[in-house]
Amino acid sequence: MTYPETVTLAGALAALPDQPHRDTGKALSLIAQRLGLPRLPLNANDPLRVFLTHTRH
């Protein structure tokens, strides 16, 4: 079973511009926009935020 949200999230992560010092908040805003959401309400320990923080800086 494939969840459409998972496929969209994977596509959004893959489509992020390759900028080594990207701001995590800006990346989350781009992902939220791609998912059609006003924002992603994530806490500091959320796996997506941790991933972006450790792989994009």
PQR file of N, CA, C, O and H, with PARSE charges and radii, in Angstrom:
ATOM      1  N   MET A   1       0.846  -1.158   0.000 -0.4000 1.5000
ATOM      2  CA  MET A   1       0.000   0.000   0.000 -0.0000 2.0000
ATOM      3  C   MET A   1       0.903   1.236   0.000  0.5500 1.7000
ATOM      4  O   MET A   1       1.868   1.312   0.761 -0.5500 1.4000
ATOM      5  N   THR A   2       0.587   2.170  -0.835 -0.4000 1.5000
ATOM      6  CA  THR A   2       1.321   3.427  -0.915 -0.0000 2.0000
ATOM      7  C   THR A   2       0.384   4.559  -0.514  0.5500 1.7000
ATOM      8  O   THR A   2      -0.742   4.649  -1.004 -0.5500 1.4000
ATOM      9  H   THR A   2      -0.197   2.108  -1.453  0.4000 1.0000
ATOM     10  N   TYR A   3       0.852   5.410   0.369 -0.4000 1.5000
ATOM     11  CA  TYR A   3       0.072   6.567   0.776 -0.0000 2.0000
ATOM     12  C   TYR A   3       0.449   7.744  -0.120  0.5500 1.7000
ATOM     13  O   TYR A   3       1.631   8.058  -0.258 -0.5500 1.4000
ATOM     14  H   TYR A   3       1.766   5.337   0.768  0.4000 1.0000
ATOM     15  N   PRO A   4      -0.537   8.399  -0.731 -0.5600 1.5000
ATOM     16  CA  PRO A   4      -0.232   9.506  -1.642  0.2800 2.0000
ATOM     17  C   PRO A   4       0.574  10.621  -0.974  0.5500 1.7000
ATOM     18  O   PRO A   4       1.421  11.240  -1.617 -0.5500 1.4000
ATOM     19  N   GLU A   5       0.317  10.882   0.314 -0.4000 1.5000
ATOM     20  CA  GLU A   5       1.049  11.933   1.024 -0.0000 2.0000
ATOM     21  C   GLU A   5       2.535  11.593   1.117  0.5500 1.7000
ATOM     22  O   GLU A   5       3.386  12.480   1.047 -0.5500 1.4000
ATOM     23  H   GLU A   5      -0.372  10.379   0.837  0.4000 1.0000
ATOM     24  N   THR A   6       2.840  10.313   1.274 -0.4000 1.5000
ATOM     25  CA  THR A   6       4.233   9.881   1.370 -0.0000 2.0000
ATOM     26  C   THR A   6       4.948  10.089   0.041  0.5500 1.7000
ATOM     27  O   THR A   6       6.097  10.530   0.008 -0.5500 1.4000
ATOM     28  H   THR A   6       2.149   9.592   1.331  0.4000 1.0000
ATOM     29  N   VAL A   7       4.272   9.776  -1.034 -0.4000 1.5000
ATOM     30  CA  VAL A   7       4.854   9.969  -2.362 -0.0000 2.0000
ATOM     31  C   VAL A   7       5.077  11.450  -2.622  0.5500 1.7000
ATOM     32  O   VAL A   7       6.122  11.833  -3.148 -0.5500 1.4000
ATOM     33  H   VAL A   7       3.339   9.418  -1.006  0.4000 1.0000
ATOM     34  N   THR A   8       4.119  12.282  -2.267 -0.4000 1.5000
ATOM     35  CA  THR A   8       4.251  13.722  -2.459 -0.0000 2.0000
ATOM     36  C   THR A   8       5.382  14.287  -1.603  0.5500 1.7000
ATOM     37  O   THR A   8       6.154  15.127  -2.066 -0.5500 1.4000
ATOM     38  H   THR A   8       3.269  11.971  -1.840  0.4000 1.0000
ATOM     39  N   LEU A   9       5.481  13.826  -0.351 -0.4000 1.5000
ATOM     40  CA  LEU A   9       6.557  14.283   0.521 -0.0000 2.0000
ATOM     41  C   LEU A   9       7.915  13.881  -0.039  0.5500 1.7000
ATOM     42  O   LEU A   9       8.842  14.690  -0.045 -0.5500 1.4000
ATOM     43  H   LEU A   9       4.855  13.144   0.025  0.4000 1.0000
ATOM     44  N   ALA A  10       8.045  12.654  -0.506 -0.4000 1.5000
ATOM     45  CA  ALA A  10       9.311  12.201  -1.097 -0.0000 2.0000
ATOM     46  C   ALA A  10       9.667  13.056  -2.309  0.5500 1.7000
ATOM     47  O   ALA A  10      10.824  13.440  -2.477 -0.5500 1.4000
ATOM     48  H   ALA A  10       7.292  11.996  -0.501  0.4000 1.0000
ATOM     49  N   GLY A  11       8.696  13.352  -3.143 -0.4000 1.5000
ATOM     50  CA  GLY A  11       8.936  14.210  -4.303 -0.0000 2.0000
ATOM     51  C   GLY A  11       9.353  15.611  -3.898  0.5500 1.7000
ATOM     52  O   GLY A  11      10.230  16.208  -4.522 -0.5500 1.4000
ATOM     53  H   GLY A  11       7.755  13.040  -3.007  0.4000 1.0000
ATOM     54  N   ALA A  12       8.719  16.143  -2.843 -0.4000 1.5000
ATOM     55  CA  ALA A  12       9.067  17.488  -2.366 -0.0000 2.0000
ATOM     56  C   ALA A  12      10.489  17.513  -1.817  0.5500 1.7000
ATOM     57  O   ALA A  12      11.224  18.470  -2.057 -0.5500 1.4000
ATOM     58  H   ALA A  12       8.007  15.658  -2.336  0.4000 1.0000
ATOM     59  N   LEU A  13      10.886  16.479  -1.087 -0.4000 1.5000
ATOM     60  CA  LEU A  13      12.250  16.416  -0.562 -0.0000 2.0000
ATOM     61  C   LEU A  13      13.267  16.308  -1.690  0.5500 1.7000
ATOM     62  O   LEU A  13      14.323  16.939  -1.651 -0.5500 1.4000
ATOM     63  H   LEU A  13      10.289  15.701  -0.892  0.4000 1.0000
ATOM     64  N   ALA A  14      12.942  15.512  -2.681 -0.4000 1.5000
ATOM     65  CA  ALA A  14      13.861  15.340  -3.809 -0.0000 2.0000
ATOM     66  C   ALA A  14      13.972  16.605  -4.649  0.5500 1.7000
ATOM     67  O   ALA A  14      14.999  16.834  -5.289 -0.5500 1.4000
ATOM     68  H   ALA A  14      12.084  15.000  -2.713  0.4000 1.0000
ATOM     69  N   ALA A  15      12.934  17.424  -4.655 -0.4000 1.5000
ATOM     70  CA  ALA A  15      12.921  18.623  -5.495 -0.0000 2.0000
ATOM     71  C   ALA A  15      13.472  19.866  -4.796  0.5500 1.7000
ATOM     72  O   ALA A  15      13.544  20.933  -5.405 -0.5500 1.4000
ATOM     73  H   ALA A  15      12.100  17.238  -4.136  0.4000 1.0000
ATOM     74  N   LEU A  16      13.864  19.741  -3.516 -0.4000 1.5000
ATOM     75  CA  LEU A  16      14.431  20.907  -2.841 -0.0000 2.0000
ATOM     76  C   LEU A  16      15.698  21.341  -3.559  0.5500 1.7000
ATOM     77  O   LEU A  16      16.530  20.504  -3.911 -0.5500 1.4000
ATOM     78  H   LEU A  16      13.805  18.874  -3.021  0.4000 1.0000
ATOM     79  N   PRO A  17      15.851  22.633  -3.778 -0.5600 1.5000
ATOM     80  CA  PRO A  17      17.083  23.115  -4.401  0.2800 2.0000
ATOM     81  C   PRO A  17      18.298  22.720  -3.560  0.5500 1.7000
ATOM     82  O   PRO A  17      18.238  22.728  -2.331 -0.5500 1.4000
ATOM     83  N   ASP A  18      19.368  22.385  -4.213 -0.4000 1.5000
ATOM     84  CA  ASP A  18      20.575  21.957  -3.522 -0.0000 2.0000
ATOM     85  C   ASP A  18      21.371  23.176  -3.076  0.5500 1.7000
ATOM     86  O   ASP A  18      22.256  23.655  -3.784 -0.5500 1.4000
ATOM     87  H   ASP A  18      19.416  22.379  -5.212  0.4000 1.0000
ATOM     88  N   GLN A  19      21.043  23.658  -1.905 -0.4000 1.5000
ATOM     89  CA  GLN A  19      21.727  24.807  -1.317 -0.0000 2.0000
ATOM     90  C   GLN A  19      22.274  24.360   0.029  0.5500 1.7000
ATOM     91  O   GLN A  19      21.494  24.092   0.943 -0.5500 1.4000
ATOM     92  H   GLN A  19      20.324  23.269  -1.329  0.4000 1.0000
ATOM     93  N   PRO A  20      23.584  24.273   0.177 -0.5600 1.5000
ATOM     94  CA  PRO A  20      24.157  23.693   1.384  0.2800 2.0000
ATOM     95  C   PRO A  20      23.800  24.412   2.683  0.5500 1.7000
ATOM     96  O   PRO A  20      23.800  23.781   3.740 -0.5500 1.4000
ATOM     97  N   HIS A  21      23.503  25.684   2.643 -0.4000 1.5000
ATOM     98  CA  HIS A  21      23.185  26.405   3.874 -0.0000 2.0000
ATOM     99  C   HIS A  21      21.727  26.832   3.915  0.5500 1.7000
ATOM    100  O   HIS A  21      21.388  27.896   4.434 -0.5500 1.4000
ATOM    101  H   HIS A  21      23.503  26.197   1.784  0.4000 1.0000
ATOM    102  N   ARG A  22      20.881  25.994   3.367 -0.4000 1.5000
ATOM    103  CA  ARG A  22      19.445  26.287   3.342 -0.0000 2.0000
ATOM    104  C   ARG A  22      18.915  26.384   4.769  0.5500 1.7000
ATOM    105  O   ARG A  22      19.277  25.592   5.638 -0.5500 1.4000
ATOM    106  H   ARG A  22      21.156  25.129   2.946  0.4000 1.0000
ATOM    107  N   ASP A  23      18.071  27.346   4.985 -0.4000 1.5000
ATOM    108  CA  ASP A  23      17.381  27.502   6.255 -0.0000 2.0000
ATOM    109  C   ASP A  23      16.331  26.398   6.372  0.5500 1.7000
ATOM    110  O   ASP A  23      15.536  26.201   5.453 -0.5500 1.4000
ATOM    111  H   ASP A  23      17.777  27.990   4.279  0.4000 1.0000
ATOM    112  N   THR A  24      16.322  25.685   7.486 -0.4000 1.5000
ATOM    113  CA  THR A  24      15.380  24.581   7.687 -0.0000 2.0000
ATOM    114  C   THR A  24      13.945  25.063   7.599  0.5500 1.7000
ATOM    115  O   THR A  24      13.096  24.391   7.014 -0.5500 1.4000
ATOM    116  H   THR A  24      16.968  25.846   8.232  0.4000 1.0000
ATOM    117  N   GLY A  25      13.668  26.225   8.178 -0.4000 1.5000
ATOM    118  CA  GLY A  25      12.309  26.773   8.122 -0.0000 2.0000
ATOM    119  C   GLY A  25      11.849  27.039   6.700  0.5500 1.7000
ATOM    120  O   GLY A  25      10.692  26.795   6.358 -0.5500 1.4000
ATOM    121  H   GLY A  25      14.357  26.771   8.653  0.4000 1.0000
ATOM    122  N   LYS A  26      12.758  27.540   5.872 -0.4000 1.5000
ATOM    123  CA  LYS A  26      12.414  27.809   4.472 -0.0000 2.0000
ATOM    124  C   LYS A  26      12.144  26.499   3.728  0.5500 1.7000
ATOM    125  O   LYS A  26      11.225  26.421   2.912 -0.5500 1.4000
ATOM    126  H   LYS A  26      13.698  27.738   6.149  0.4000 1.0000
ATOM    127  N   ALA A  27      12.945  25.476   4.011 -0.4000 1.5000
ATOM    128  CA  ALA A  27      12.731  24.172   3.380 -0.0000 2.0000
ATOM    129  C   ALA A  27      11.376  23.606   3.796  0.5500 1.7000
ATOM    130  O   ALA A  27      10.655  23.054   2.964 -0.5500 1.4000
ATOM    131  H   ALA A  27      13.691  25.539   4.673  0.4000 1.0000
ATOM    132  N   LEU A  28      11.025  23.737   5.074 -0.4000 1.5000
ATOM    133  CA  LEU A  28       9.725  23.253   5.539 -0.0000 2.0000
ATOM    134  C   LEU A  28       8.585  24.026   4.888  0.5500 1.7000
ATOM    135  O   LEU A  28       7.538  23.451   4.589 -0.5500 1.4000
ATOM    136  H   LEU A  28      11.610  24.185   5.749  0.4000 1.0000
ATOM    137  N   SER A  29       8.776  25.311   4.667 -0.4000 1.5000
ATOM    138  CA  SER A  29       7.750  26.109   3.982 -0.0000 2.0000
ATOM    139  C   SER A  29       7.564  25.634   2.542  0.5500 1.7000
ATOM    140  O   SER A  29       6.436  25.538   2.060 -0.5500 1.4000
ATOM    141  H   SER A  29       9.627  25.778   4.910  0.4000 1.0000
ATOM    142  N   LEU A  30       8.659  25.338   1.861 -0.4000 1.5000
ATOM    143  CA  LEU A  30       8.572  24.833   0.487 -0.0000 2.0000
ATOM    144  C   LEU A  30       7.852  23.491   0.444  0.5500 1.7000
ATOM    145  O   LEU A  30       7.043  23.243  -0.449 -0.5500 1.4000
ATOM    146  H   LEU A  30       9.576  25.416   2.252  0.4000 1.0000
ATOM    147  N   ILE A  31       8.149  22.623   1.412 -0.4000 1.5000
ATOM    148  CA  ILE A  31       7.494  21.317   1.472 -0.0000 2.0000
ATOM    149  C   ILE A  31       6.001  21.490   1.753  0.5500 1.7000
ATOM    150  O   ILE A  31       5.173  20.844   1.111 -0.5500 1.4000
ATOM    151  H   ILE A  31       8.806  22.824   2.138  0.4000 1.0000
ATOM    152  N   ALA A  32       5.653  22.350   2.704 -0.4000 1.5000
ATOM    153  CA  ALA A  32       4.240  22.594   3.021 -0.0000 2.0000
ATOM    154  C   ALA A  32       3.495  23.101   1.794  0.5500 1.7000
ATOM    155  O   ALA A  32       2.374  22.676   1.516 -0.5500 1.4000
ATOM    156  H   ALA A  32       6.326  22.874   3.226  0.4000 1.0000
ATOM    157  N   GLN A  33       4.131  24.017   1.062 -0.4000 1.5000
ATOM    158  CA  GLN A  33       3.519  24.549  -0.150 -0.0000 2.0000
ATOM    159  C   GLN A  33       3.283  23.429  -1.161  0.5500 1.7000
ATOM    160  O   GLN A  33       2.222  23.367  -1.782 -0.5500 1.4000
ATOM    161  H   GLN A  33       5.042  24.362   1.288  0.4000 1.0000
ATOM    162  N   ARG A  34       4.255  22.557  -1.326 -0.4000 1.5000
ATOM    163  CA  ARG A  34       4.138  21.445  -2.272 -0.0000 2.0000
ATOM    164  C   ARG A  34       3.024  20.482  -1.860  0.5500 1.7000
ATOM    165  O   ARG A  34       2.360  19.893  -2.712 -0.5500 1.4000
ATOM    166  H   ARG A  34       5.117  22.608  -0.822  0.4000 1.0000
ATOM    167  N   LEU A  35       2.822  20.324  -0.536 -0.4000 1.5000
ATOM    168  CA  LEU A  35       1.768  19.449  -0.028 -0.0000 2.0000
ATOM    169  C   LEU A  35       0.404  20.130   0.009  0.5500 1.7000
ATOM    170  O   LEU A  35      -0.605  19.496   0.320 -0.5500 1.4000
ATOM    171  H   LEU A  35       3.361  20.803   0.156  0.4000 1.0000
ATOM    172  N   GLY A  36       0.378  21.432  -0.313 -0.4000 1.5000
ATOM    173  CA  GLY A  36      -0.884  22.167  -0.295 -0.0000 2.0000
ATOM    174  C   GLY A  36      -1.332  22.543   1.099  0.5500 1.7000
ATOM    175  O   GLY A  36      -2.528  22.701   1.345 -0.5500 1.4000
ATOM    176  H   GLY A  36       1.197  21.947  -0.565  0.4000 1.0000
ATOM    177  N   LEU A  37      -0.382  22.690   2.024 -0.4000 1.5000
ATOM    178  CA  LEU A  37      -0.692  23.049   3.403 -0.0000 2.0000
ATOM    179  C   LEU A  37      -0.190  24.456   3.691  0.5500 1.7000
ATOM    180  O   LEU A  37       0.789  24.891   3.084 -0.5500 1.4000
ATOM    181  H   LEU A  37       0.590  22.561   1.825  0.4000 1.0000
ATOM    182  N   PRO A  38      -0.839  25.181   4.606 -0.5600 1.5000
ATOM    183  CA  PRO A  38      -0.352  26.521   4.938  0.2800 2.0000
ATOM    184  C   PRO A  38       0.998  26.479   5.653  0.5500 1.7000
ATOM    185  O   PRO A  38       1.815  27.384   5.486 -0.5500 1.4000
ATOM    186  N   ARG A  39       1.237  25.435   6.448 -0.4000 1.5000
ATOM    187  CA  ARG A  39       2.518  25.262   7.142 -0.0000 2.0000
ATOM    188  C   ARG A  39       2.583  23.838   7.684  0.5500 1.7000
ATOM    189  O   ARG A  39       1.581  23.124   7.710 -0.5500 1.4000
ATOM    190  H   ARG A  39       0.573  24.700   6.584  0.4000 1.0000
ATOM    191  N   LEU A  40       3.771  23.439   8.115 -0.4000 1.5000
ATOM    192  CA  LEU A  40       3.960  22.150   8.763 -0.0000 2.0000
ATOM    193  C   LEU A  40       4.229  22.406  10.242  0.5500 1.7000
ATOM    194  O   LEU A  40       5.307  22.886  10.593 -0.5500 1.4000
ATOM    195  H   LEU A  40       4.586  24.019   8.094  0.4000 1.0000
ATOM    196  N   PRO A  41       3.277  22.097  11.112 -0.5600 1.5000
ATOM    197  CA  PRO A  41       3.462  22.361  12.543  0.2800 2.0000
ATOM    198  C   PRO A  41       4.313  21.267  13.191  0.5500 1.7000
ATOM    199  O   PRO A  41       3.778  20.327  13.779 -0.5500 1.4000
ATOM    200  N   LEU A  42       5.625  21.391  13.084 -0.4000 1.5000
ATOM    201  CA  LEU A  42       6.529  20.376  13.598 -0.0000 2.0000
ATOM    202  C   LEU A  42       7.245  20.880  14.846  0.5500 1.7000
ATOM    203  O   LEU A  42       7.584  22.059  14.946 -0.5500 1.4000
ATOM    204  H   LEU A  42       6.060  22.155  12.607  0.4000 1.0000
ATOM    205  N   ASN A  43       7.473  19.974  15.795 -0.4000 1.5000
ATOM    206  CA  ASN A  43       8.252  20.363  16.972 -0.0000 2.0000
ATOM    207  C   ASN A  43       9.740  20.170  16.676  0.5500 1.7000
ATOM    208  O   ASN A  43      10.098  19.669  15.610 -0.5500 1.4000
ATOM    209  H   ASN A  43       7.199  19.016  15.714  0.4000 1.0000
ATOM    210  N   ALA A  44      10.594  20.556  17.594 -0.4000 1.5000
ATOM    211  CA  ALA A  44      12.041  20.530  17.380 -0.0000 2.0000
ATOM    212  C   ALA A  44      12.590  19.125  17.181  0.5500 1.7000
ATOM    213  O   ALA A  44      13.635  18.961  16.552 -0.5500 1.4000
ATOM    214  H   ALA A  44      10.303  20.964  18.460  0.4000 1.0000
ATOM    215  N   ASN A  45      11.912  18.110  17.701 -0.4000 1.5000
ATOM    216  CA  ASN A  45      12.388  16.737  17.592 -0.0000 2.0000
ATOM    217  C   ASN A  45      11.708  15.937  16.488  0.5500 1.7000
ATOM    218  O   ASN A  45      11.907  14.727  16.389 -0.5500 1.4000
ATOM    219  H   ASN A  45      11.063  18.243  18.213  0.4000 1.0000
ATOM    220  N   ASP A  46      10.915  16.594  15.664 -0.4000 1.5000
ATOM    221  CA  ASP A  46      10.230  15.900  14.584 -0.0000 2.0000
ATOM    222  C   ASP A  46      11.255  15.315  13.621  0.5500 1.7000
ATOM    223  O   ASP A  46      12.215  16.001  13.269 -0.5500 1.4000
ATOM    224  H   ASP A  46      10.753  17.578  15.744  0.4000 1.0000
ATOM    225  N   PRO A  47      11.083  14.068  13.185 -0.5600 1.5000
ATOM    226  CA  PRO A  47      12.070  13.434  12.300  0.2800 2.0000
ATOM    227  C   PRO A  47      12.341  14.212  11.011  0.5500 1.7000
ATOM    228  O   PRO A  47      13.482  14.244  10.549 -0.5500 1.4000
ATOM    229  N   LEU A  48      11.330  14.835  10.427 -0.4000 1.5000
ATOM    230  CA  LEU A  48      11.548  15.600   9.201 -0.0000 2.0000
ATOM    231  C   LEU A  48      12.425  16.820   9.480  0.5500 1.7000
ATOM    232  O   LEU A  48      13.336  17.109   8.704 -0.5500 1.4000
ATOM    233  H   LEU A  48      10.403  14.809  10.802  0.4000 1.0000
ATOM    234  N   ARG A  49      12.170  17.528  10.559 -0.4000 1.5000
ATOM    235  CA  ARG A  49      12.990  18.694  10.917 -0.0000 2.0000
ATOM    236  C   ARG A  49      14.426  18.264  11.218  0.5500 1.7000
ATOM    237  O   ARG A  49      15.374  18.921  10.786 -0.5500 1.4000
ATOM    238  H   ARG A  49      11.430  17.293  11.190  0.4000 1.0000
ATOM    239  N   VAL A  50      14.588  17.176  11.949 -0.4000 1.5000
ATOM    240  CA  VAL A  50      15.927  16.681  12.274 -0.0000 2.0000
ATOM    241  C   VAL A  50      16.664  16.295  10.996  0.5500 1.7000
ATOM    242  O   VAL A  50      17.841  16.618  10.836 -0.5500 1.4000
ATOM    243  H   VAL A  50      13.818  16.642  12.300  0.4000 1.0000
ATOM    244  N   PHE A  51      15.985  15.610  10.091 -0.4000 1.5000
ATOM    245  CA  PHE A  51      16.594  15.212   8.818 -0.0000 2.0000
ATOM    246  C   PHE A  51      17.067  16.432   8.037  0.5500 1.7000
ATOM    247  O   PHE A  51      18.199  16.474   7.555 -0.5500 1.4000
ATOM    248  H   PHE A  51      15.029  15.347  10.221  0.4000 1.0000
ATOM    249  N   LEU A  52      16.190  17.418   7.920 -0.4000 1.5000
ATOM    250  CA  LEU A  52      16.562  18.614   7.158 -0.0000 2.0000
ATOM    251  C   LEU A  52      17.696  19.381   7.818  0.5500 1.7000
ATOM    252  O   LEU A  52      18.570  19.914   7.136 -0.5500 1.4000
ATOM    253  H   LEU A  52      15.270  17.383   8.312  0.4000 1.0000
ATOM    254  N   THR A  53      17.681  19.435   9.122 -0.4000 1.5000
ATOM    255  CA  THR A  53      18.730  20.153   9.850 -0.0000 2.0000
ATOM    256  C   THR A  53      20.092  19.481   9.658  0.5500 1.7000
ATOM    257  O   THR A  53      21.102  20.160   9.475 -0.5500 1.4000
ATOM    258  H   THR A  53      16.971  19.002   9.676  0.4000 1.0000
ATOM    259  N   HIS A  54      20.118  18.165   9.700 -0.4000 1.5000
ATOM    260  CA  HIS A  54      21.388  17.457   9.634 -0.0000 2.0000
ATOM    261  C   HIS A  54      21.880  17.185   8.217  0.5500 1.7000
ATOM    262  O   HIS A  54      23.069  16.935   8.018 -0.5500 1.4000
ATOM    263  H   HIS A  54      19.298  17.613   9.849  0.4000 1.0000
ATOM    264  N   THR A  55      20.997  17.228   7.241 -0.4000 1.5000
ATOM    265  CA  THR A  55      21.433  16.923   5.877 -0.0000 2.0000
ATOM    266  C   THR A  55      21.542  18.145   4.995  0.5500 1.7000
ATOM    267  O   THR A  55      22.164  18.067   3.935 -0.5500 1.4000
ATOM    268  H   THR A  55      20.031  17.430   7.403  0.4000 1.0000
ATOM    269  N   ARG A  56      20.977  19.253   5.373 -0.4000 1.5000
ATOM    270  CA  ARG A  56      20.951  20.433   4.505 -0.0000 2.0000
ATOM    271  C   ARG A  56      21.938  21.497   4.941  0.5500 1.7000
ATOM    272  O   ARG A  56      22.113  22.482   4.224 -0.5500 1.4000
ATOM    273  H   ARG A  56      20.472  19.317   6.234  0.4000 1.0000
ATOM    274  N   HIS A  57      22.590  21.345   6.083 -0.4000 1.5000
ATOM    275  CA  HIS A  57      23.520  22.378   6.556 -0.0000 2.0000
ATOM    276  C   HIS A  57      24.932  21.907   6.426  0.5500 1.7000
ATOM    277  O   HIS A  57      25.861  22.637   6.773 -0.5500 1.4000
ATOM    278  H   HIS A  57      22.448  20.545   6.665  0.4000 1.0000
TER
END
